[in-house]
Amino acid sequence: MAPRPLVKIENLSFWRGKTPILQDISFSIEEGTTFGLVGESGSGKTTLAKLLIHLLRPTSGKIFFQGISLEKLSKKEKQKMRAEVQMVFQNPYASLNPRHTVETTLEEPLIIFGRGNKKARQEALFSLLEKVGLSPDKAKRYPHELSGGERQRVAIARALILKPTFLILDEPVAALDVSIQAQIINLLRDLQKELSLTYLLISHDLSLVKYLSDSIAVLSQGQIVEIADSDALYTSPQHPYTQQLLASLASLLGTPEEALK
């Protein structure tokens, strides 16, 4: 039996005033998989993420989560969905409150959603710190006292604290040193297996998307020009824009196959 789509998007469009940002977007993401979304800056990738987490409303089209249209969710169902769909942002320093310790940052969502008493919340956040590779003493630190990699681990922990099923990863390693990127990428892979997570990975980094994704959509000027499984997209790209992206990667790092090793 084929896995069911956790997320399904049908003919989604978003206009800002008279300007089309996204046009007629359709794809689905199966449970337990990673769906990669690549495209140049300004192609609409982050706008799509904001639509998925309900920060923006689509101009037209539908978004389904666990088979239910977001338009039809009751207030209680919307609250549940907000816990199950979380986002990891590109810049961990900008996305963390500089006045909050790590402990406060992780405990706050649990308080807002009424999860457990003080003791249970403490146990949950210390367990999660260990899971993302941070020692318990980091709980009392502020963001400026952490390295970039540690801040991104905190951001990942915050996204996971409510035990979501779906994570949107918006350029999750772009702001990190190259030496730290591999650690965070491997952490994301391990967490996906351990927690049965589904990912939408948004990035301009073709080698990262190839490494993590099961299937990939290529976005250009607000439209999806190609969708294929990861291997097929890289070995036989069909659309000229996809071919151009891969050619750019090859010119920077050798052949795409070499760049992705």
C-alpha positions as CSV (number, residue, x, y, z in Angstrom):
1,M,0.0,0.0,0.0
2,A,1.4,3.4,-1.1
3,P,2.1,6.0,1.7
4,R,-0.7,8.6,1.9
5,P,0.1,12.2,1.3
6,L,0.6,14.1,4.5
7,V,0.4,17.4,2.6
8,K,-1.3,18.1,-0.7
9,I,-1.4,21.4,-2.6
10,E,-3.8,21.9,-5.5
11,N,-3.6,24.8,-7.9
12,L,-2.3,27.2,-5.3
13,S,-1.8,30.8,-6.3
14,F,-0.8,33.9,-4.3
15,W,-0.9,37.5,-5.6
16,R,0.5,40.5,-3.8
17,G,-1.7,43.3,-5.1
18,K,-1.6,42.9,-8.8
19,T,1.7,41.0,-8.8
20,P,1.6,37.2,-9.0
21,I,4.0,35.6,-6.6
22,L,2.9,32.0,-7.0
23,Q,0.9,30.6,-9.8
24,D,-1.0,27.3,-10.0
25,I,1.2,25.3,-7.7
26,S,0.4,21.6,-7.2
27,F,2.3,18.8,-5.5
28,S,2.0,16.3,-2.6
29,I,4.3,15.1,0.1
30,E,4.1,11.6,1.4
31,E,4.5,10.7,5.0
32,G,8.0,10.1,6.2
33,T,9.6,11.6,3.1
34,T,11.6,14.7,2.3
35,F,10.3,16.9,-0.5
36,G,12.8,19.4,-1.9
37,L,11.9,22.8,-3.3
38,V,14.7,24.6,-5.2
39,G,14.8,27.9,-7.1
40,E,16.6,31.2,-7.2
41,S,16.0,34.0,-4.7
42,G,12.6,35.6,-5.3
43,S,11.1,32.5,-7.0
44,G,8.4,32.3,-4.2
45,K,9.9,29.5,-2.1
46,T,9.5,31.3,1.3
47,T,6.1,32.6,0.4
48,L,5.0,29.0,-0.2
49,A,6.3,28.1,3.3
50,K,4.3,30.9,4.8
51,L,1.1,29.7,3.1
52,L,1.7,26.2,4.5
53,I,2.0,27.5,8.1
54,H,-1.0,29.8,7.6
55,L,0.9,33.1,8.0
56,L,-0.5,34.0,4.6
57,R,-3.8,33.1,2.9
58,P,-3.8,31.8,-0.7
59,T,-5.4,33.9,-3.4
60,S,-6.8,30.7,-4.9
61,G,-6.3,27.0,-4.7
62,K,-6.3,24.6,-1.7
63,I,-3.9,23.2,0.9
64,F,-4.7,19.8,2.5
65,F,-3.1,18.5,5.7
66,Q,-3.8,14.9,6.7
67,G,-6.5,14.9,4.0
68,I,-8.4,17.9,5.4
69,S,-8.5,21.3,3.6
70,L,-7.1,24.1,5.7
71,E,-10.1,26.2,4.7
72,K,-12.4,23.8,6.5
73,L,-10.5,23.5,9.8
74,S,-12.4,24.4,12.9
75,K,-10.6,26.7,15.5
76,K,-9.7,23.6,17.5
77,E,-8.4,21.8,14.5
78,K,-6.3,24.8,13.5
79,Q,-4.7,24.9,16.9
80,K,-3.8,21.2,16.5
81,M,-2.4,21.8,13.1
82,R,-0.2,24.6,14.3
83,A,1.4,22.2,16.7
84,E,1.9,19.5,14.0
85,V,3.4,21.9,11.4
86,Q,6.6,23.7,12.5
87,M,9.3,25.6,10.7
88,V,13.1,25.9,11.0
89,F,14.3,29.2,9.7
90,Q,17.4,30.2,7.8
91,N,19.0,32.4,10.4
92,P,18.9,30.9,13.9
93,Y,20.1,34.1,15.6
94,A,17.4,36.2,14.1
95,S,14.7,33.6,14.8
96,L,15.5,33.2,18.5
97,N,14.5,35.8,21.1
98,P,17.8,37.4,22.4
99,R,16.2,38.0,25.8
100,H,15.1,34.4,26.4
101,T,17.3,31.6,27.6
102,V,17.2,28.3,25.8
103,E,15.1,26.9,28.6
104,T,12.5,29.7,28.2
105,T,12.5,29.4,24.4
106,L,11.7,25.7,24.5
107,E,9.3,25.8,27.4
108,E,7.2,28.7,26.0
109,P,5.4,26.6,23.3
110,L,4.5,24.0,25.8
111,I,3.0,26.6,28.1
112,I,1.0,28.2,25.2
113,F,-0.4,24.8,24.2
114,G,-1.1,23.7,27.7
115,R,1.3,20.7,27.6
116,G,2.1,19.3,31.0
117,N,3.1,20.7,34.4
118,K,6.4,22.5,35.2
119,K,8.2,19.2,36.0
120,A,6.9,17.5,32.8
121,R,7.9,20.5,30.7
122,Q,11.4,20.5,32.2
123,E,11.8,16.8,31.5
124,A,10.7,17.3,27.9
125,L,13.0,20.1,27.1
126,F,16.1,18.5,28.7
127,S,15.4,15.3,26.8
128,L,15.1,17.2,23.6
129,L,18.3,19.1,24.2
130,E,20.1,15.8,24.4
131,K,18.3,14.6,21.3
132,V,19.6,17.5,19.2
133,G,23.2,17.1,20.6
134,L,23.2,19.9,23.3
135,S,24.3,19.4,26.9
136,P,21.9,20.3,29.8
137,D,24.0,23.4,30.8
138,K,23.0,25.1,27.5
139,A,19.5,25.5,28.9
140,K,20.6,28.6,30.9
141,R,22.4,30.2,28.0
142,Y,21.2,33.1,25.9
143,P,21.5,33.0,22.1
144,H,24.5,35.3,22.0
145,E,26.3,32.8,24.3
146,L,26.0,30.0,21.7
147,S,27.8,29.2,18.5
148,G,25.9,29.3,15.2
149,G,25.6,25.5,15.1
150,E,24.3,25.5,18.7
151,R,21.7,28.1,17.9
152,Q,20.5,26.1,15.0
153,R,20.2,23.0,17.2
154,V,18.1,25.1,19.6
155,A,15.9,26.3,16.7
156,I,15.4,22.7,15.6
157,A,14.6,21.7,19.2
158,R,12.0,24.5,19.4
159,A,10.4,23.2,16.2
160,L,10.2,19.7,17.7
161,I,9.1,20.5,21.2
162,L,5.4,20.1,20.4
163,K,6.0,16.8,18.7
164,P,5.0,17.8,15.1
165,T,4.7,15.5,12.2
166,F,5.7,18.0,9.5
167,L,8.7,20.3,9.5
168,I,9.4,23.1,6.9
169,L,13.1,23.6,6.6
170,D,13.8,27.0,5.1
171,E,17.5,27.1,4.0
172,P,18.4,25.3,7.3
173,V,22.1,25.5,7.0
174,A,22.7,28.5,4.7
175,A,23.8,30.8,7.6
176,L,26.2,28.3,9.1
177,D,29.9,27.7,8.5
178,V,30.7,24.9,6.1
179,S,32.3,22.9,8.8
180,I,29.0,22.9,10.8
181,Q,26.6,22.3,7.9
182,A,27.3,18.6,7.7
183,Q,26.6,18.1,11.4
184,I,23.2,19.8,11.1
185,I,22.3,18.0,7.9
186,N,23.1,14.6,9.6
187,L,21.2,15.6,12.7
188,L,18.1,16.4,10.5
189,R,18.4,13.0,8.8
190,D,18.7,11.1,12.1
191,L,15.8,13.0,13.7
192,Q,13.6,12.2,10.6
193,K,14.2,8.5,11.0
194,E,13.9,8.5,14.8
195,L,10.7,10.6,15.0
196,S,9.1,9.6,11.7
197,L,9.1,13.2,10.4
198,T,8.0,14.5,7.1
199,Y,10.1,17.4,5.7
200,L,9.7,20.2,3.1
201,L,13.2,21.3,2.4
202,I,13.5,24.8,0.8
203,S,16.9,25.7,-0.6
204,H,18.9,27.1,-3.4
205,D,21.7,24.5,-2.6
206,L,21.3,21.8,-5.2
207,S,23.7,19.4,-3.5
208,L,21.9,19.7,-0.2
209,V,18.5,19.1,-1.7
210,K,19.9,16.0,-3.6
211,Y,21.4,14.6,-0.4
212,L,18.3,14.9,1.7
213,S,15.3,14.7,-0.7
214,D,13.3,11.8,-2.0
215,S,11.6,14.0,-4.7
216,I,12.2,17.6,-5.8
217,A,10.2,20.4,-7.4
218,V,12.0,23.2,-9.3
219,L,10.4,26.6,-8.9
220,S,11.0,29.5,-11.3
221,Q,9.3,32.9,-11.2
222,G,6.5,31.5,-9.1
223,Q,5.8,28.4,-11.1
224,I,6.8,24.8,-10.8
225,V,8.6,23.9,-14.0
226,E,9.6,20.3,-13.1
227,I,8.9,17.7,-10.4
228,A,10.8,14.4,-10.3
229,D,12.4,11.9,-7.9
230,S,15.8,13.0,-6.7
231,D,17.9,10.7,-8.9
232,A,15.9,11.3,-12.1
233,L,16.1,15.1,-11.7
234,Y,19.8,15.1,-11.5
235,T,20.6,12.5,-14.1
236,S,18.1,13.5,-16.7
237,P,16.6,17.0,-16.1
238,Q,13.8,17.8,-18.5
239,H,13.2,21.5,-18.3
240,P,15.7,24.1,-19.6
241,Y,15.7,26.0,-16.3
242,T,16.6,22.8,-14.3
243,Q,19.3,22.1,-16.9
244,Q,20.6,25.6,-16.3
245,L,20.7,25.2,-12.5
246,L,22.7,21.9,-12.8
247,A,25.0,23.5,-15.3
248,S,25.7,26.3,-12.9
249,L,26.5,23.7,-10.2
250,A,28.8,21.9,-12.5
251,S,30.7,25.0,-13.4
252,L,31.3,25.8,-9.7
253,L,32.1,22.4,-8.4
254,G,32.8,20.1,-11.3
255,T,30.1,17.7,-12.5
256,P,26.9,17.5,-10.5
257,E,27.8,13.9,-9.6
258,E,31.2,15.0,-8.2
259,A,29.6,17.9,-6.3
260,L,27.2,15.6,-4.5
261,K,29.6,13.0,-3.3
